[in-house]
């Protein structure tokens, strides 16, 4: 997980603190969400270069979404770029059975997107083909710019109404 702490934004922070908590929370939530959405096209670009059996890269690409994380403490907000649940992401070895309707499973199962990102096998027989981490590293500065711009725009809209 990448954590970003913006510094040197004293003026924006001071104006955010002057606003109602509910309004400032809405501004920050919207800005963080827009910044994280900028990551999705880059991830899709990395997935295009990965050849997987069964078209798994295309399925992962379609399932990408931005979701709010559980709140850890008051005043913090986090958003994850994650995958919508898809039964085809779970694979079962020969001889195991699965009843996804009742969530009863037997045998060992693996989660395909994680296996592609991190590699798998006892001795990592399948090499890792990362797509999330390189995309996150490549877009850090772009997402910080979007976040800063969106917070400033949100504050300007509210201050313009007052």
Buried (B, 14 or more C-beta within 10 A) or exposed (E): EEEEEEEEBEEBBEBBEEBEEEEBBBBBBBBBBBBBBBBBEBBBBBBEEBEBEEEBBEBBBEBBEBEEEEEEEEEEBBBEBBBEEEEEBBBBEEEEEBEEEEEEBEEEEEBBBEBBBBBBEEEEEEEEBBBBBEBBEBBEEEBEEBBBEBBBBBBEEBEEEE
